[in-house]
Amino acid sequence: IKDNIAETLFIPLLSRAHESHRKDAILKDPMACELVEKIDYDFAKFGKITMSTTGTAIRLRHFDRLVQRFIDRKVTEDPVVVSIGCGLDSRFQRVSNHNQATFYELDLPEVINLREKLFPASAKDLTIKGSMLETDWMDMLRQKHPHGRFLFLAEGVMMYFNEEQVKSVIQTSPNAFPDARYILISSINGPPATPTSMNR
């Protein structure tokens, strides 16, 4: 895998693993720990991962809880959680009620190919190979979940696109999923989340 892509995948992974090993860890992510041990990669090149680890852990824990609450709301029988630019995030494994929803992990083919080698297969945690700028994945989700209640998460991915590209996604998604809820985050270590919520 290319180094520039590897860094966007492996640095946050290593950060979660380091946080998990702390006695007073804010976030426990056993899957991240397992992957760091499993992946044949020189993680030492990143040095000590300390910058913004606490802030990232707080944010992840907050959104894990948000996802759990979203699933627990019995508005429909088909809650769907979509992670745009999922990387190697293991939210499905962290969220305790994950089997009560369907999760989709969307990222570029190279990333999803690696993810499918590393993560255990699950009928409740599915992958989508493609760019968020495409619309065929939206069509697929509408067809597979005509009565679904959707939560879209875009964490740390928008910073890799220009303003017009981001606008195109933000403007297209609400039209495609008018009753969905959207949480958009500009960057991993950047300003706070700016959610746009449309609740059924």
ABEGO torsion letter per residue (X at the ends): XBAAAAAAAAAAAAAAAAAAABAABABBBAAAAAAAAABBBBAAAAEBBABGAAAAAAAAAAAAAAAAAAAABBABABBBBBBBGAEABAAAAABAAAAABBBBBBBBAAAAAAAAAABBBBAABBBBBEBAABAAAAAAAAAABAABBBBBBBBGAAAABBAAAAAAAAAAAAAABAABBBBBBABAABBBBBBBBBBX
